[in-house]
Amino acid sequence: MSETFPWGDTRRFHSYSAYFRRLFGGRMQKVVIDAGFTCPNRDGTLSTGGCAFCNNDAFSPSYSHRGYSVSRQIDEGILFHRNRYPRAQRYLAYFQSYSNTYKPLAELRSIYDEALRHPAIAGIVVGTRPDCVDAEKLDYFAELAAAGHYVILEYGVESVYDETLRRVNRGHDFAAAARAIEQTAARGVHCGAHFILGLPGESDEMLVAQAAVINALPLDTVKFHQLQLFRDTAMARDYAEHPEQYRFRTLPEYIDLFIDLLERLRPELVIERFAGEAPPRYHFLPSPWGSVRNERLLQLLEARLEERSTWQGRLFR
């Protein structure tokens, strides 16, 4: 007989899909929107080079076009996903490209109100930086949440270690991320965070140890990606000069590393993603994992969890 875990199903981690089924009663699908934002780490406010690892095009779908209105991008995104995900009943507008709170509040209102007026949209997912929010903007998102919309701010944190954040030219320290997350959650707005596993200088022990720091944050969801080296980035140039400072884990190594972290994460945390993929044309090096797609990665993770007879939170104290 299959075991039921604390989040209410037989999967060995608290999955994003099950979270939305409980919340909305059916499958939800994200539609990526490019609303024409930029980033203080690119426009000269903090830097002009951006984060060392960033090539935003690598994660932008073909239907996401900043020249189109928000409503048109939603319509085209729904058409794009309808064949692959026919069971999706409603959609979330996912503002992914760059820092999606990096405009005056009046412009944010126009953008997000337009998305929420769309009849197929149940809520918004707003990707941004911890240093691109303030009390006024957070109060606006709290208003939307109080009105019954699903609203989540997803912060790029990347690492809990300040030395790493400096090395990758992140432009803020971890304290800024913790502060933004706490202020967001205090207003009743859902909060997520993104981390990269394998940035140069971080050992396996450091990556697993950050579970305790993540657990202490008032997060609803968390997303992890393996380190990927993309063309036209400062990190690719740094690797060309100092390849000995980088370690790209094999797929079995990465899955075991992630499980070591997962065992220590509190059960309430929803795991949105544990690895990422991007089109081969963006990779600076051939992918050490070959052409394994996300669906297969998930199968391998679940098989390894069963082999190790473990689950999310097994070692959480």
Buried (B, 14 or more C-beta within 10 A) or exposed (E): EEEEBEBEBEBBBBBBEBBBBEBBEEBBBBBBBBBBBBBBBBBEBBBEEBBBBBBBBBBBBEBBBEEBEBBEBBBBBBEBBEEEBEEBEBBBBBBBBBBBBBBEEEEBBEBBEBBBEBEBBBBBBBBBBBBBBEEEBBEBBBBBBEEEBBBBBBBBBBBBBEEBBEBBBBBBBBEBBBBBBEBBBEBEBBBBBBBBBBBBBBEBEBBBBBBBBBBEBEBBBBBBBBBBBBEEBBBBEBBEEEEEEBEBBEBEBBBBBBBBBBBBBBBBBBBBBBBBBBEEEBBBBEBEBEEBEEEEBBEBBBEBBEEBEBBBBBBBE
